[in-house]
Amino acid sequence: MRRKPGALLPIEEAILAAGLDLRRGGSSEFHGFSIAKRMQDIGEAQRLTAHGTLYKALGRMEAAGLLQSRWEEPDLALAEGRPRRRLYRMTGTGERAASTIRTESERPILGRQAGLAPS
């Protein structure tokens, strides 16, 4: 899918919206499964064709400066008996993009484009 420079794909918009919701709920960081769950909760699950789609989008968004990530502490994962998680948080640019998307989505405009370039 070709897109204009700075434009967000629908899955990227859905990730930002879910990330903003999680942040408002008190979670400053999220991992892939938690964002997929939140997307499902807010009715954006159709954007996910597979978890690989989600992780590719998260990688693109980090490269674009919308998200930052880090690996969680290995001792925490070991204590919980699971693999380490990559934790993401929205940057200021990501938060502005999410706010713009949310504002635009309140207007009934068909085929809108976010058209946001990271700063």
Secondary structure, DSSP 8 states (H G I E B T S, - for coil): ----TT---HHHHHHHHHHHHHHHTT-S-B-HHHHHHHHHHTT-GGG-SSHHHHHHHHHHHHHTTSEEEEE--HHHHHHHTS---EEEEE-HHHHHHHHHHHHHHTS--TT--------
